[in-house]
Amino acid sequence: MRKTAFRLMAGAALLAPIAALAQQSRPSTTSMSCAAARGLVQSRGALVLDTGGDTFDRFVRDSYFCASSQKATQAFAPTSDQRQCFIGSTCVDSMQERR
């Protein structure tokens, strides 16, 4: 019984950092300048950013970071210094854009 309790406690201790990492918030475009948001997308290639309130999106540097059935289209987001800042692209299905 003691071994089982110890194993459960050890397992919980190992999972705690993973749970904390999962709860970390994404960078928010509204808390950075337009240039900083654009630079972040350019340097990382692809990442998910909060865009205000409960909204978020995945931004990419170019179509290399999209699935083969998708293409990159210009994306704008609010930043601390601009209401609509071009920060990169988002991936959309090629068929969706033709409609």
N, C-alpha and C positions, 0 to 999 in steps of 0.2 A: 504494500500500500504506500509506503514511504517513497519507493522508487517511482511509482506512478505519479505521485504528487510532485516530486522533484522534476520529473521529465516534463510535466505540464507547465511548471513554473519556468523551466529552462526554455521551453518552446515559446512561451509568451514573451520572455525576455528577448529572444531572438527576433520575434515578429514586431516588437514595439517600434524599432527604428524604421521598419518598412511601412508601418501604418502612419507614422509621423511624416515620412517622405510623401506618401500618397495624399496627405492633407495639405501639403504646402500649396499656396496659391500661385497661380500663373502670373507672369508679369502683366501689368495693365497698361494699355496704351494711354489711358487718361492721366496716368501719373508720370509720363515721360514726354519729352519734346518730340516733334515730328521727326527731326533728324535722328534722335536716339532710337525711336521705334523702327525707322527705316534701316538704320545701321544694325540693329539687333537681328532683323530678318535677313539682311545681307550677310552677316557674319555666321549665322547658324544655318542658313539654307532653308529651314522649315521649322516652325514652332507654333504652338497654340498660345494666343494672347487674349486676355480679357479685354473687352472693348467698351466696358461700362455696364454697371448694374449686374445683371445675371447673364450677360451675353459674352460670347467668345467666338473665335474663329481660328482656323489654321491658316497661317500665312506662309507663303513660299517665295524664294528668291526668283525661281523660274520654273518652267515646265518639267525640268529634270526631276523635281521633287513631287510630281504628280504621277498617278497611275497611267498606264499606257492608253487607257480609254478616256483619259481626261486631258484637259489643256488648261494652261494658266491664264487667268484674266485679271486685269487690274483690280486692286482692292484698296479701299479707303477706310480709314478708321479715325475716330476722334482722338486727339492728343491734347496735352496740356496747353499747347499754343495754337492749335488749329482745329476747327470743327470737323473738317474732312481732310485728312492727310493721306497722300499716296504713300503707303509703307511697303508695298510689294504686290503679290498676287495671291489669289486663291485658286484652288483646283475645282473645275466644274466638268461634268460629263460632256463629252463632245456632242453627243446626241441632244442633250438638254438645251444647249445654246442655239441649235438650229431651229427650235420651235418658235 
